[in-house]
Amino acid sequence: MPMLQEQEYVDRLVAEYQGRPGSLLTILERVQERASGKYLSAEVLEYIAAKMNLPLSQVHSVVTFYALFNLEPQGENTICVCRGTACHTRGSRALLERLKLELGVVDHSEEADAADKLSITTPDRKFTIRTVACFGQCALAPVVEINHQIFGHVNERALRTEIDELSKGK
Ligand code: FES
């Protein structure tokens, strides 16, 4: 969405929600949902902060605290691998590595503590790979969520099949 349209949309949302509890979260969520690439650009964050008379640092701390907000453009498809303990013991690391290999993405965040916060998008913006600390579906470990649909007991072959389908543009 061009910036002018975004601004008009933010203006409308601020007029509607300002003063209500949780207004900042609601506005950020709605703007992201409508944005191409499903993310919040630096410009739009600045604009929201100015319109709501909030320090930019406060807006930044909200978007960096909640995992649902994206600061980079997202891929058409999102594949999220659980890296919680139950899924880890059932092979989620291997699934994640396989996924990265299949999609040809390079991950520079090798540290173990970065594994819960991974978010990488392929250069063609077809896929975003993410990780999560737990889906709350541990009995189904290892769990992978593809475009908001939960898949349980996932193995490399099943994952490959799903990727192939999505690559064909489904
Ligand atoms: S650890 Fe993966 S769903 Fe809980």
Residues whose N, C-alpha, C, O or C-beta is under 5 A from the ligand:
A	BS01	FES	C82 G84 T85 A86 C87 A133 C134 F135 G136 Q137 C138 V143
